[in-house]
Each structure stands twice: as structure tokens, then as C-alpha cells.
Amino acid sequence: MKRYLPLAALLVAACATEPAQDIYEVETADVYAAFETDPMPTKGDTADDPALWVNPLDASKSLILGTNKDEGLYVYDLTGKKTQFVDTGRINNVDVRGNIAVASNDETKSVSWFSIDPATLTVTHIGDTPTLKDEPYGICAGLIDGNFLAIPTYKDGTIQVWSVPYAEAEGLNAELVRTYKFDSQLEGCVVEDDGRQVFVGEEEHGIWKLDLVNDESTAISVDTIAARQGLVADVEGISIWKGEEGYGYLVASAQAADRYVIYDLEPPHARVGVITIVANPDGSVDEVTHTDGLDINSTPLPGFPKGVMIVQDDANPTSEVAQNFKIVDWAQIETAARLNDRP
């Protein structure tokens, strides 16, 4: 079992990183996107990570946030239309809790903070927290015991946990409370607030789970590329769907295979399905390939009673067209992957 040392951020117990595996076939279920966002204004590898902000006043007026690695943060409504651009420079990943969003900002070597106004639907960049480390890469947010957590990941395998009381988050007073170190490059991560834990993808190895409260705990392996359950390098976006009854699913992008692996959120995190996103029946929305970031939210939205999964699409529909984000009905995923058939 791989171990980590909190705060000291020393090297994880030696364990060689597996090389990227060959793409292999597994049984998959096809789903398709209900709609897509406007494309990025420029071609090339620009779009990276989405996050859904649910409007507490009116869910129909919720917003999709999407990072552009060269420019900043784009904002879309629930039809996919761009409503705003926030110029923050080179941000890579974004996540949301409440009315606060955070992004990993490579240009300023910081966590960038944003406030979201439910009345005006305006996203405002309120400042940056220097991470004291070069090239923050991925990021995820959590809300545990009233504290907002911003958790950036790094290419050298480092994870930092920055914490601030939610009520004071706009004051940019976050403090570094924990640091963890893995063997190789990380990016995608997601916090399960109720479980006080974070799931993180080690791009060429697999998925790990970390306890965010117990400093003496060890990192637990959820899945590895070597296990050949559907996961392949790079392990990219990771997110969680959680139902009202408490059960839920962890979903990870297996980038090189253009597929998404679904796991039971409860230990031992059994793999329960694999999906691909194909073109929709009328051809108005193309298939999805080579996904970087993704986000899932189980909050009911107009037309989506069980929430949505939002994914980055690298081709849209070819590499000659600017990238964007696709939105998939979670109810369709649940049916296609036969999640309802589970006991």
C-alpha cells in the first residue's frame, strides 16, 4: 500500500510508476450529449475542465464554468451559450462549492478565487492565493465542517490542502494545512465532503483515496491501470454522482481510450460500468474524445431530474474545430450502464 506523509510532504514509499498501458477493449455502454457549449474562440488544445454551479435561487439559472488554458474562465448558461469571460490568464482546472469557485492558475502560481452572484449571474475574480510552488495543475474543492477546502495537484505528485472558513473565503485568508506527495504526475481530483476524503488521479498509475482528516491514515488504491478494468493513461477528470439516499458513483476519464469508468462510491469501490459518449441520434452534437476534465452534479435541473455529467471534448468534431464542453443526462448514463440493476 502506498503511504503518504502529511505536512512534511516527503516522498511516498517507493513504488515504480507503471508505464502507460496499451489500449484494450472492454464492454462499454453508449450515451450521448444532450447539448454542448459554444466552442472556444481559438483552435487548439485550450478547453480543459468544467464545473457546474447550481443557482440556489433558481436551478434553471445555473451556470457552467469552463477553463481555457491559455486565456481564463468562460461562463455558459444551461443552453450552452457563453455569457461571460473572466480574464485570469492560464488556469487549468476549476471547481465549485456554494457560491465560491477556485481554479489552478499556472500563470500566477496560485489558486484563483471567484465569487458567483445568484441574482446577477455574474462571476467575479476576487483574488489569488500564492501556492508557494510552481505550476498548480489540477484542483478540487470541498466543504467540510464549515471550512472551504481548495486542493491543487501538481505534476511532481504533490497535493496541497488549503483551508478557510466558508464565511471568510472571499477574504483570501486560506492557510496551507496539509501536503501529500505521490510518485508521479497528478491532475484530476474530487472531494467527497460527507466522507471527508479526496479521490485523486495519478495519471499513469491509477486512482487513490486520501483521508482529509486523519493525518495517520494511508492512501488507499481504488483502481490501477495495470488492473485492466477499463482505466488507461492518462487518468484525467474525476467526479462524483451522489443520490439522495446516500449511495453514489465515482467516474474517471480514461483519456486515451475515449471512455469513462464508473465505480461504486462505497468501499471497496467496485467497477460497475464503462461508458463512451457517441454522437446524438440526429447528429447535432458530435461524439466526445480524449476528455481532460469532467464534472458531475446530482442536483435536479430542468430536463435533467438526476443531474448531469459535463465533459471536455478535445475534437468537436475534429481537431480543426475549437474545443468545447458536452453535457450528458445522468439518467441516461444510469440506464445505459444498468446502474439501476444493481442490488
N, C-alpha and C positions, 0 to 999 in steps of 0.2 A: 504494500500500500504506500502510495506517495504521501509524504508528510510535508507540512509547511511550518515555518516559524513566524508567529505574529510579531509585528512591530520591528523586530530586528531585521527582517527581510533577508535572511540568509538563504543560501542555495538550498533547494529542495533535495531530499535524499536522492542520490544518483540513480538514474533510470534512463536508459538511452531512449531518445525520441525516435519513434518508428518513421521510416521514410514513407512518403505518400504512396498509397496503395493503388494498384490498377483498378480501373472502373469495372465493376462486376454487376451482373444482373440480379435483381431481387423482385419479388412481386410488388407491384405498385397499384394504387388506385388513382384514376384521373379525376381532377377537378378543374374548374376554370374560373377566371376572374369575372366578377360582376361588373366592374368598371375599372378605370385606370386614371391616374393623374395626368395633367398636362406634362409633356416632355420637358426635360431640362433645356435651357436656351442654347446650350452648346453641345456639340457631339463629343464623343469620347467617354472615358471612364470617369464620370462625375458624380452621379447619384450613388448613395451608399446605404443610408439607414433611415427607416421611417419610425414614427411614434404617433400613436393616436391620443389626442387629448379629448376627453369626454366633457362636454359642457354641463356643469351641474345645474344650470337653469333650464336648459332645453337641449336634449341629446341630439336633436336634428341639426343643431348649430355647432356640432363638434368639429374639430379641425384635425387634419393630418399634417404633421411636421415631417419634412424630409431634408436630409443633409445633401449639400453639394460640396464635394471635397475640395473644390477649387475656389468657391465663392462664399458660401454661408448657408443660411437656413431658409428653405422655401416652405410656404404655408398653403394648404389646399382645403377647400370645403368638402362636404360629403358627396359632391358630384365629381370631384377630381379637379375642379377649376382652381388655378392659382389665385390666391387672394392677397399674398404679401411676400416680400423678400426681405430678410434681415441680414444685412451685410456684416458678417463676423469674421470673414477670412476662412481659412482652411479648417473646417470642422468635419469630423469623420462620422461619429455616432451620436445619437440623441435618445433621450428617454424622458419620461414624464411621471410625476406623482402630484396629485392635486392640481393646482394652478401654477406649478413650477416645472420648468424643463431644464435639463442640463445637457451639454454637448462637450465632446472631447475636441479641444482646439489645438491643433498642431502648430498653427501659426504663432500663437501667443504662449504655447506650452502651459496650457491652463485648462481648467473646467470653466466653460462659459455658462452663465446662468440667465434664464429668461423667465419673465412673468407673463401670464396669459390672462387677459381680462374677459370674463364671461359675458359682460354686457356689450363691449365694443368689438369683441373677437379679434383683438389686437395682441400680437406677440411682441414683447419689448425685451431687448438685450439689456440686462441690468448690471452686468459686470463680469469679471473673471477672477477665479481663484488660481494663482500660480501653483502648479503641481510639484514644483521643485525637481522636475525630472523631464527630460526631453521626450517629445513625440507621444503624448497621450493618444491612444489608438481607439479602443472601444470604450463604451461607457454604459452603465445601467444605474437606475435609481431605485431607492427603496424608501419605505416609510415604516419605521419600527419604533414603538414606544414614544411616539410623538417626534421622533428625530428624522429629518430628511437625510438620506444617505446618497452620496454621489460616488460611484465606484468606477474609476477609469482603469483600463487594462493597457498593457504595453507589449511591444514586440519582443522585449527581452524576458518576458514571462512574469513581470511584476503586476500585482494588483494592489491598488490603494483604496482605502475606505475613508472618505471624508464625511463628517457628520456635523449637522447643525439643527437646532430645534426648528421644526417646520415654520413656526410663527415668526422666526427670525431669519428665514432663508434669504429673503430679499436684502438683508444687510450684509451678505457676503462674509459671514463670520465662520465659515466651515473650518473645522480642525481635522487634521490627519490623525485618525485613531487606530488604524491597523494597516499593516502592509504584509502581503504574502508574495511568495516567489515560486514560480514553476520553472520547468526546464527550458521551455521554448515559447514561441510566439503565441500570444493570446489575442482575441478580439471580442467576439460576442459574449455577452453575459446577461443574466436576468435575475432579479431578486424575487424570491417568494417571501413576501412580507410576513404572512402568518407563520411560516416555518422558520423565520429568521435565518434564512440561508440564501446563498447565491450559487447559481449554476454558471459555469464558465467554460468556453470552448478553447482548448489548446489545439491550434489549427491543424497540426499534422499528427496529433495523437488521439484526441477524443474529448469527452465531456467529463468535467469534475463537479463535485458539490462541496461547498465550504460552509461551515457554521459561522455565522456572523457575530455570535455572542460568546461562545465558549472558546477561549484562547488556547485551551489544551487539546482541542479536537484535531482530528486528522482529515485531510482531503479524501473524499470518497469517490471512486470511479463510478460513473454512470454508464458509460459505453466507451469503447475504443474502436478506432478504425480497423485494427487487427482482428476484431471480433466478427467483422463482415456481416453485420446485421442491416446494412444499408448505408451506414455512415462512411463517408470518404473525405479525403482532404480536398479543399480546405474546409474545416468545420467553421462555419461563419455565424450567421444570425441565430440567436436562441431566444425563445419567448415561451410564455405560459398561458394556457387557457384554463380558467378555473370556474367551475359551476357553483350555483348557489348551495348545492348540497355538500360542497367541500371537496369533491373529487376533482381531478384535473389532469392536464396533459402538458408535457414539455415537448416542444418542437424545435428541431435544429435543421439548418440548411446544410445539406451535403453538396457543396458548391459544384464540384467538377462533374457530378452525376446529374445535375439539374433535378434534384429531388429533396424531399423533406421527410425526416424521420420523426415519428411520434412515439413518445414514451409515457408510461403511466407516471404521474407525478408522485405517487406513493412508492416508497422503497419496496422491492429492490429496483424500481424503475424499469420494468419490463418493456421491451419494444412491442408496441401494439399496432403499428401500421407504418406504411410509407406511401407518400403521395407525390404526384407530379402535377404541374399546372399546365394544361393544354389550352389551345385557342378555344374561345367560346363558340357555341353552336352556329351563330350567324357570322362568325369571322370578324366581328367588330373589335374584339380585343384579342391580341395575339398570345401565344404561349409565353411562358416565363423560363428563362435560362440563367444559370450561373449567379444565383442570388447571393448578394452580400448580406445586408441587414434585413431583419423582419421584425414585426411586432404583432402581438395578438391581444385582443381585448374582448372579454366575455360580456361586457355591458350591452344590453339590447339597444339597437339603433333602428331607425326607420328602415324597414325592409330586411333587417338582419336581427331576428329575435334572440339569437345566441351569440351575437357579436361577429367580429371579422378577424381575418389574418391579412396583414399588409406586407408585401414583399417588394424588394428591389428587383427590377428586371434589367439585365445588362444589355440586351439586344434591341428589343422594342421596335420592330420585329427582327431587325438586322443590326449589325454593328455600325452601319452607316446612318442610323437614326438615333437621335438623342435618347438617353435612358429615362426611365420613369419608375413609378410605383404602381403595383397592381393590388386590387382589393378583392379578397375571396370571402364568400359567405361561410362562416364556421359551420352552420347547419349542413351545408353541402359536404364539407370535409367529414363531419361526423357520420353522415350517411355513406359516403363513398368508402371511407376507411372502416366502416362497420363498427364504429366505436359504441354504438347503441347495443350491439350484440354481446358486449362483454357483461359477465355476471356482476 
